[in-house]
């Protein structure tokens, strides 16, 4: 990237769920745009590989062993980012799980994992970051939602609930801090070719999700990373609050 295409030069970003998929692609996109990047996830070996890739490209990188369901780890991740990279300008709350399945006969542990990761993880990370952004009068928080945050469907009830919660939380926070220079963005992907479907525990739901992905050309993680980059590189007076991105062939 040439100097005039590095709009995040001098900025610091933190990306959760950065060990694969959308999180990994977003970290790369932000680094290529000039940001120093803190990358957080539970899989340290993958973080090591990503950190090497980013440093080889000239980026400043901080690796964070981060489980977003642990409030203390979220608080520590933000504090370390500010201390070691010199601030925090962009937080991308990307960590999430998609454990699709019917409600009748479901294992409530799947529900707890989705609520703890998709909802509480976003809230914990935001809580740790927001006061500092308000104090500095600037900052971007981008929350990764889903088309499932707009449309409820059979077989996705609790996943729907978790993403609707992210949407509501984001809009309420946006209204709270927008006049203080902090922008809250929401990205809602449709079908993206990532590992999410591999983790579904209900056999029928897993097969159905994977079949859907083979019947169309799904989005790639880079497609969503570009959406995130678009949000956080707008002029300060421009706030893009919500971006819905579907594969062209996805009907709902």
N, C-alpha and C positions, 0 to 999 in steps of 0.2 A: 504494500500500500504506500502511495506517495504521501508526502506531508500534508497536502491540501485535502486528502481524503481520510485524515485521522481526526475526526471531530471530537473524540473523547480523550485527546492528549491531555495529560495532567489530571484526569479523573480516576477515581477508584471505584471498582464494582465488586460486588459479592454475589456469587451464583450458588444456589443450593441445588442438590441433586445433580452435581456437575460430572459425575463419573461416567455418564453415558447419555445417549439420546439428545433431547432438546437442551438439557443443561450443558452438556459437553459442547455442542454446536454453538450455544449462546456465549459460553466463555471464550471460545475461539473468535467469534465475531466481535465481541467487545474488545478483546486484546488487539485484534487487527485494526480496530478503530482507534487504538492508542491508549486504552485504559490499562491501569494496573488491575489485576484480577485476583480476588480471593476465591478459591474453588473449594466447596464443601460437599462432602458425601461420606457414606460409611465404608465404601470399598477403597481402601487405601492404595491397593496395587494399581487400580485404574486411575486414581488421582495422580499417582506418581508418573504414570505414562503421559497423562494430559499436561502435567506441569512441565515435563521435559519438552514436550511439543511446543508449549507456549514460550518457554524460555529460549528455545532454539529460534523462535521467531522474534526475539528481542523484548518480550514482555516481562514486567515485574509480576511475580506470582507468589501467592501465599496459599499453602495447602492446609485445609482444616478438616480434621476428623470430626464429622458433624452428623448427628442424628437429630433431625428437627423435632422429633417428638419429645426431646429432653429440653426443657426450658433453660436450664443452666448452660447447656452446650450452645444454645442459640445466643444467649447473652454473651458468653465468652467469645463466640465466633465474631460477633460484631465488634466487641472490644479489641480483640487481637487485630482485626482488619484495620481499625482506626489507628491503633498503636504502631503496627508494623508497616502499613502501607501509606499512612499519613492522612487518613480520612475515610469517608464513605459517601459517594455521590449517587450510586446506583445499586439497588438491591433487587435481585431477580429471585422471587420465591417460586422455584420450579419443582422442588422435590414433591413427588406425589406417587400414589399407587392407584390402579384401576382394577379392583377386584369385582368384576361384573358377576351377576348371578341373581336368580330369583330370590325373593324375600322368604317365601314359605320353605322351611327346612334349611335355611342358610345357617352357616356357622357365624355367630355374632363376633367371633374374633376377627373375621374379615371386615366387619363394620367398624370395630374399634381401630383397626389398622388404618382404614381410610379416613376416619374422622381425626385420629391423632396426627396423621401425616398431612393430609390434604387441608385440614382446617386449622387444627391447633398449631401445626408447624408454621403455617403462614402467619398466624397471630403472634406466636412467640418471636419469630424473626422480625416482624413488623414492630412489635413492642420494643424490642431491643434497639431498633434503628431509628424510629420515628422522631424521638425527642431531639436527637443530635441533628437531624435534617431540618427540623423546625428551627432550632437554634441558629443554624447557619443560613437559613432562609432559602434553601435550595435542596434539590434531591429528587430522585425518581425511585419509586417502588413499583415494580411490575409483577403482578400476580398471575400465575399460570392457571387458568381455568380450563374450560372445555365447552364444546358445543353442548355437552351434557349439562352445563349450567343454564341452558336456555330451554331444553326440551327434555321432559321426563319420558322414559320409555320402559316397557316391561323388560326386566332383566338387568336394570341399571339403577334401581331405586335408591340405594344408599350412596352409590357413586354420584348420582344426580344430586342428592341432598348435600353431599360434601361440596360439590362445585357451585350449587346455588348459594351455599353459605359463603364461599369465597367471593362470589359476585356481590352479594349484599354487603359484606364486610368492606369490600373495596370501595363501593359507591358511598357508603357512610363515611369512611375515612377520607375519601376525596373531598366531600363537602366540608369536612372538618379542617383540612389543612391547605386547601387550594389557594386561599387568600394569603397564605404565609409562604408561598413560593415552592411548595412541595407538590409534585405531580404523582398521581396514582393511576397506573395503567393496568388494563386487564387484557390478556390475550386468551382467546378461546379457540383452540385448534379443533379441527375435525379429526379424521383418521390420519394418524402419523405412524410411519414405519419405525417403531421403537420396540423396546423390550416389554412394554406394559402388558401386552396380551399374554406373555409367557408366565406371568405370575398369577393368573386367574386360577382359582382353586376348584370351581364348579366345572366339571368336564364339558357339559353341554354349552355353557356360556363361553368357555374357552374356544371350543370348536366353532361356535357361531361367530365369534369375534374374528378369529383367524380366517374364516371363510370370507367374511366381508372384505378383509384386507386383500384377499387374492382376486376379488371380483372387480377391483378398480385400481387405478394408479394412485396410491396413497401419497400424502405429503411426506417430505423428508424433514429430518430435524433442522437442516439448514434453512428450510422455508420459514420455520417458526423463529429461528434465530434472527432472520432478516426483519421479521415483524417487531421483535423486541428492540433491535437496533433502531428501527424507524421511530419507535416511541421515544427513546431516550436521546435522540439526536435532533429533536425539534428545537427551534428557537425558544428561549425561556418563556415567551408570552403565548406559546402554543402548547396546549395539553390535549393529546390524543388519548381519550379516556378508555376506549374499547376497540379491540380489533378481533373480528371473527374470521378465521381462515379455514376453509374447507377444501378438500380435493374437488376439482371441477366436476367429477362424476358422482360426488356424494349428494344424495337427495335431501337427507335430513341430518 
